[in-house]
Amino acid sequence: MVVTQGSWAAAVATALAVIHPTLADFVNPLVPDWRGTAASEFFGWESFTSAFGGANDPNYAGTEGGAALFNFTMGALITGTGNLYGGQSPLSVMAVGGLTHKVDAVVFNVATIGTLVSLDSVRLTLADNAGHSTTSSYHFTLLRSEVAAPGGQGVVMTRAFKWQFQGGQEFVPTRFTLEFASQGANMSLDAASFDFHYIPAPGALALLGFAGLNGSRRRRRH
């Protein structure tokens, strides 16, 4: 029997999907305490449908719309468990989405099987519709979980990256682009999520103060 590169990659992808059913998804991700608040956005993916060029819509529990994730490496495939697998070449992933206010913190969680994410490839761009933009690497990264994959097939890993912007941006970003790639072939992307924390506008702060004042007055009446 002749084994082609494509069939070999598919076989490895199937093995990765089968031997790690208990390790799928994030393991001990970095979940910011502001997730789910009015001054935040959360976009997450736990499975994928497009292996190359097409948009993968957010589908993680509690996620919001308004974002999409793409892979631009040819030859990738979707495993039986919905992972995005680059069997022949490194994955090249880009997530894009909309924003509404200045951002002071971003948390990126990624769960992978096999080859690791290239730390040098992770970068975030915030931009507006008037031509302003800023691109930066993460300010720090945390290894949240690491387990050797059986059969010498790499590592099962969850890693978090965080950006912290003191004072936010000089402009109000309307969109983000977050890019990352694997160190080589044979990375299976299991899950990815992005948390954005906004700096409330002065008007929003005033409304929050007014709400708190009204709440205290109501409590006094009782």
N, C-alpha and C positions, 0 to 999 in steps of 0.2 A: 504494500500500500504506500502510495506517495503522500507525504504529509507536507502541505504547503504552509507558507508563513501565515496566511490568513486562517487556515484551519487550526494551526497550532495556537494562534492568539485566541481564537474562539474557545479552544479547549482549556487554556489557562484561565480565561475569563469565567468559564463555567465552574472550574475548580475553586476559584476565589469566591464565587457566589455561594457555593455549596458548603465549603468547609468552615465558614464563619457566620452561621446564622445567628449565633448568640452574641456576636460582636458587631452586628450591623448598627448603623446609625451612630450618633454621638455617644461618647463615653466621658462623663464628667465635663461637659462643655462649660465655658465661662459665660454665665448668664448674668448680665448686668441687672442691678436692682431696679433700674428705671425702665426695663422692658415692659411694655404694655401701658405706660403712662401717656398722657396727652402730648408730652414733649418728646416723643420718640417714634421711630419707624422700625419695623421688624420684617425682614424678608428671609425666607428659608426654603430649602429644597431637601427632600428626603428621598426622592426618586427622580429619574430623568427619562425623557422620551425621545429626544433628538441627540444623536451622537455627533453630528457634524453640521455646523452652520445654522441650524434651526434654533428657535427660541425655546428654552425650557422655562415654563411659568412656575412661580413659587407655589409649593404645595405642602409645606411643613405645617403642622398643627399650630394654629394661632397666627399664621403669617398674613401679610397684607398683599394686595395686588400692586401694580405699578413698577414691577421689576422683571428682568429676564436674565437668564444665564445661557451662555453660548460656549461651545468648544470649536476651535478653529484648526484642529489637527485632523487631517484626513486619515482614514483607516480605523478610527475609534468605533466602538460599538456599545450597545446597551445590553447589560447582562440580564439574566432571568430575574434578578431581584431589583432591577431598575437602576443599577449603578452605571456610571459613565466610565468606560474602560479604554485606555490607550494601550493596546497590545503591541503595536509596531513602532510607535513614536511617542515622545512626551506629549501629554495633554497641554493645550494652551487655552486657558479658560478666561472668559470675561463676563462679569456681571454688570448690568446697567440698570438704572432706575431713577425715579424722580424724587426730588427733595423740595422742601417749602421754606426752610429757615436756615440761619447760620448753624453750623454743626460744631459742637465742642468735644464730642467723643464718638468713636466708632469701634465696635467689636466684631471681629470676623472669626467664626469657628469653622473648621474644616475637618471632616472625617475621611480617612483614606485607608486603602488596603494595598499592600505591595510596595512599590516605589514611593518615595516621600515627595512632598512638595518642596520645590526649590525656594529657599528662604529669600534669596536675592530677587526672585521674580515677583514678589508680592508688593503691589503698589496701588495707591488710591488716588483718584483724580476727582476733585470737586470743581464744577463749572457752572456758569450761568448762561443766559441767552444773549449777553452783550459782549461775549468774547473773553471774559475773565475766567481764569482757571488756575488751580494749584495742584501739583502732584507731589506726593510724599510717600516714603517708605513708612512702615509701622514704627511706633515708638518703642514697643517691646512685644515679645512673643512668649507664650507659656505652653509648655508641653503638658497636656491635661491627662493623657492616657497613652500608654505604649505597650503593646503585647506582640511577641514574635509570632508571625504567621506560621502555622504548621507546614511542613514540607519545604522549608527554606524559601518560601514565596514572599519574603519581605517582612513588613511590619504592619500591624493594625494600629492606627494612630488617630488620636484627636488632638489638634493643636489650635490654640487661640492666638489671635493677633489684635493689638489694640493701638489706636491712635488717640492722642489727647491734645486738643487744640485750645490753648488758653486764649479766651476772648473770641474764638471762632475766626471767621474769615472777614476780610475787608469788604467783600461783596456777599450777597445772599445767593447761595448755590441753588440751582434748580434741578441738578442732576448729578449723579455719581457714576464713576466707572471704577471697578475693582478688578484687577488682573492678577492671575497667578498661573504657574506652570509646574509640571512635575520635573523631577531631576532627570528622568529618563523614561523609557518605555515601561509598560506593565504597572501603571498606577490605576487603581480603581477608585474613582471618586464616589464616596458613599453618601455624604451629606455636606451641605454648606449653609451658613446663615450669616446675616449681616444685621447688626443693631446700630442705629443712628440716634444720637441724643441731640436735641435741638437746644439752642439758647433762646429762652422765651423773649419775645419782643417786649419793649417797655409797656405797651398797652396790655399785653397778656399778664405781665407781672402785676399791673394795677388791678386787673380783674381778679387775679388770684388773691390779692390782698383784700379786695372788697368782699369776696366770697368768704374769706376767713373771718373778717370783721362781722359780717352778717351772721355767720355761724356762732360766733362767741356771744352776740347779742341774743340770739335765740336761746342759747343755753342759759343765759342769765335770767331770762323770763321764767324759766322753769325752776 
